[in-house]
Amino acid sequence: GNNGRTFATAFATIQAAVDAADESQNAGTDTIFVLRGTYDENITIDDADPLTIQGLGGVVVDGTNSGDVIEMLQGDLTLRNLTLTNGTNGVDAEGNSLLLDRVNATNNSEDGVEASQLDSVRVNYGNYTGNGTDGIHLDDVREAVFRSINASDNNEDGIDVEADVFGSGSTELVEVLGGTFNDNRSSDGLELEGDTIR
């Protein structure tokens, strides 16, 4: 059977690769390389160890309108070079940290990215457009940094950051380093809510 150790023996699904990484005894970061193509999947990540999922050119993960495209329940997750579409959320994340690098989260019924109670969210060079609610919605995230992203044409906000939603402390840093935030239906490119945003 396929063991995911070479391209010739690659797993048939991203979820199968995630499950194998969960079971590995690797003390460091597991990295999953995803070959070009469209993957109709709803991926769940429930492992405290760091994980990277990296697309190798033209990778689309389609949630088929049947749940979140990627759901992270704990840990540290890095996503690179992926398009996440047709989910409830493109990414729904809880845990320690989330890094999105050149990720597109488009045409999801709720948020492109929904993240709550993380220490760090960093988003670099991606498109978070055409989503049913916000391009990116963060609740009780300690630090958030956005670099050169496009969060436009969403039904509510481009980016919505809320603090102390769960009573878990303040948002201490929100940094926006360039980007485009046009034509969001609520007219807010960036909305900050809560008394504990500093």
N, C-alpha and C positions, 0 to 999 in steps of 0.2 A: 504494500500500500504506500500511499504518498506520505512522506515524513517531513516535507517542507524544507529539507536541507539543501536542495538544489532547485534550479528552475525546472529541470526535468521531472522532479518529484514534488512540485509545488502543491500545496493544499488547494482544493477546489473552491473553497470559500475563505473569506477573511475571518469569519467567526471560528472556523476550524483552526486557523493559525493562532488566533487569540487564545483559544482554549489550550492549545499546545504550549503557548508561552506561559499561561497560568500554571501549568503543571511542571514546567521546567524548574530545575534547581539553580538556575543562573542567578548569581548574587547581584549582577549589574542590570543594566537596561536591556530588555529584549527589543529587537527591531524586526518588524515585519515589512518586507518589501512587496508591493502589490503591482503586478504587471498591468499594462494598459488594458482597458476594457471597462464594461459596465457590469456592476455586481448588484443584483437585486437582493438586498440583505437588510436586516435590523440587527445591529451588532451590540452585544452587551459585554462590558469589561468590568470584572469584579475581582481585581487583584491589587494588592498593596504595592507590588514591585513596579518600578518605572517601565513604561511601554511606549515605543515609537511605532507609528504606522506611517509608512512613506510610500506615496505613489510614484511609479516610474513612468510618467508621461501619460496624460489622458485617462486618468482613473476617475470613474463616476460611481458613487455608491448611491443606489436608488432605494429609498425606504418603502416604495410601492404603496404609499399612503396607508401604512399599517403599523405605525409606531415610530419612535425616534430612530433616526438613521444610526447614530452612535450614542449609546448610553454608558456613561462612566459612573460607577458606584463608589469607587475609592481609588486612591493612588495618585500617580503622576502620569499624565498622558501628553504626548506630543503627536500632532498630526501634521503631515507635510504633503503638499501637492495632491490634494484630493478635492473633488466636487461632491457635496452632500446635498441630495435633493429629494423632494417628494416624501418627506417624513413629517411627523408631528413637529419635532424639532430636528434640525440638522445634527446638533450635538446637545445632549442633556447631561451635564457634568456636576458631580460632587466629589470631593476628595481633597487632595493637597494642592495640585497645580495643573494648569492646562496651558499648553503652548500650541497655537495655530499658526502655521507658516505656509503662506500661499495656498490657503484653503478657501474654497468657495462654498457658501451655504445659501442656496437659492430655492425659492418656490416651495418652502416648507409651510405647513398649515398654521403653525404658531411661530416660534422664533428660529432664526438661523442658528443661533447659539443661546442656550439657557444654562447658566452656571450659577451655583449657589454654594456658599460657605467654603470657598477655597481660599488659600493663602495668596495665590498668584494666578492671574490670567494675563497672558501676553498674546497679542494678535498682530501678525505682520503680513502685509501685502496680500489681501484677499478681497473677495466680493461677498457681501452679505445683503442680498437684494431680493426683492419680490417676495418677501415672507409675509405670512398672514398677520403677525403681530410686530415684533421688533426684529431688526437685523441681528442685534446682540442684546441680551437682557441678563444683567448680573445682579444677584441678591447677596449681600453680606460677603463680598469678596474684598480681602484686605488690600490688595494692590492690583491695579489694572492698567496695562499699557497697550496702546493702539498705535501702530505705525503704518502709515500710508495705506489705509484700507478704504474701500468703497462700501458705505452702508446707506444705500439709497433705495427709493421706490418700495419701501415697506409700508404696511398698513398702519403702523403706529410710529415708533421712533427708530432712527438709525441705530443709536446706542442708548440704552436705558440702564442706569446704575442706581440701585436702591440700597440703602444702608440700614442695618439693624432690623431687617424684616423678621429674622428668627431670634432676635435678642442675643446675637452672637458677636456683637462688637462693631467697631467702626470700619469704614472704608478710609484708609489712610493716604492712598495715592491713586489718582486717576490722571494719566498722562496721555495726551493725544498729540502725536508727532506727524502731522499732515494727514490728509485724507479727503474724501468726498462724501458729503452727507446731504444729498438733495432729494426733494420730492417725496419725503416721507409724509404720510397722510395726516399725522397729528402736528406736522410742521416742525417737530423737534429733531434736529440732527443729533444732538446729544442732550439727554435729560438726566440730571442728578437729583435724586430724591432722598430725603432723610436728614435728621438732625446731626447724625454722627459722621457725615462726610467731611473730611478735613482737607 
